[in-house]
Amino acid sequence: MSYADLIEQLAQHKTLGAAPREELAWLAAHGTLRHLDEGEVLTHKGAVVEGLYAVLTGHIAIFVDRGAGRHKVMEWRAGDVTGILPYSRMTSPPGDTVAQEACEVLALPRDLLTEMIRECHQATSILVHKMIDRARHFTSNDLHDEKMASLGKLSAGLAHELNNPAAAIARSAVLLENRLEEAERATRVLGASRLTDVQIEAIDMVRSSCGMLASMGVLSPIQRVEREEAIADWLDDHGLDAGSGLALADTGVTIEALDRIAASVDGPALDAVLHWAAAGCSVRELASEIQDAAMRISGLVQAIKGFTHMDQATVAEPVDLASSLGNTVTILRSKARARSIAVAIDVEPDLPAVRGFVGELNQVWANLIDNALDAVGEGGRVDVNVRRQRQRVTVSIVDNGPGIPPEIRARMFDPFFTTKPVGKGTGLGLDIVRRLLTHNDAEIDVESVPGRTEFCVALPLAETGTIESRS
């Protein structure tokens, strides 16, 4: 391609064509025409970007691998520009930039950018606008990737948390069917016994003892065995079926209460009374377990709704930090429990609301608390403390892990920097935290020594800080 043809092609370029002819001539004179075959790498991940590239023909794309496989995040076709742009702080790309088909690009070396800025004012202005658009695109893509990573953690934690109450409901429902059959049989026998009012009153006393055991606390294994043996001995002494002994042990009935029943009812009627009482107590207990499990599931669903904030407004609003942090800890509880990590939340009484975007703040807490859980060892501890300090509220997330080395601390908010193995971290978590806190007019500070690391977030009060919705 001749020099004149190259200038003519730049004049038709979608991005650079609006620049004056003399600036296009300068670019043609100082640039180098490069031909790329399909599959050829223009820039490698981690390598220094060697220059600015104006795509004349073909199709180029950048592929990034953040632990979940390589995927395309941006692409350029004829009329686009890529590579290092004026005033850009980029040194190396986050992934490989690869030709998707045969391409022609005009390459301007990095060391000529300063001269280009001086000689080509309008072209420079055009390229700066393109750099802003590219930064916005990569920021949006980074937020999407981090949200997907958070969603994966959320799904895993939710599945684990829902499994226990769901299994409890299924188990209790099966047992409930058996206990109802036992209660029906005992009721028929009891109805045929023609009991007096005095006897019925004694039976009602046994039935009312069903819930008494819960108020006594959880019996130790030894205490439970002793109770079962005492009831079994009583049944044996009265020539009754010992099969109801285990069920009676789960109630609050005492030996004294059994003696009072035996004084009012005897023979087959007494056996029927005890079977009826045991079955009735079991039915009530199983129904209570089903209710508790269902409420647990309902609570988890509410926590998920509060965490994701499905009805989130597009403007900043008052945020209840106790609820926000509580929902986040609920989501991460299974991970903490699996590693025997204690997580405690201490919120100052009568704490005023802060102003922010609750969904974004929930993501901040999720990232910071999840990192703290990863940092501490088995049996470690994470403390979340919320306090008011003048016109701000501070949220401190403290862990007793090994601490953050100074050389890592200087880079930990950089995008794509991570100390976690491939597939375990995107390197975007703290970068996203920093961006979201900036959007919420908040600040973050870090202090770390071996045995204590503290991330402290300062947020504006709802009644004093006004945050406008920002793009």
Secondary structure, 3 states (H helix, E strand, C coil): CCHHHHHHHHHCCCCCCCCCHHHHHHHHHHCEEEEECCCCEEECCCCCCCEEEEEEECEEEEEEECCCCEEEEEEEECCCEEECCCCCCCCCCCCEEEECCCEEEEEEEHHHHHHHHHHCHHHHHHHHHHHHHHHHHHHHHHHHHHHHHHHHHHHHHHHHHHHHHHHHHHHHHHHHHHHHHHHHHHHHHHHCCCCCHHHHHHHHHHHCCCCHHHHCCCCCHHHHHHHHHHHHHHHHHCCCCHHHHHHHHCCCCCHHHHHHHHHHCCCHHHHHHHHHHHHHHHHHHHHHHHHHHHHHHHHHHHHHHHHHCCCCCCCCEEECHHHHHHHHHHHHHHHHHHCCCEEEEEECCCCCCEEECHHHHHHHHHHHHHHHHHHCCCCCEEEEEEEEECCEEEEEEEECCCCCCHHHHCCCCCCCCCCCCCCCCCCCHHHHHHHHHHHCCCEEEEEEECCEEEEEEEEEECCCCCCCCCC
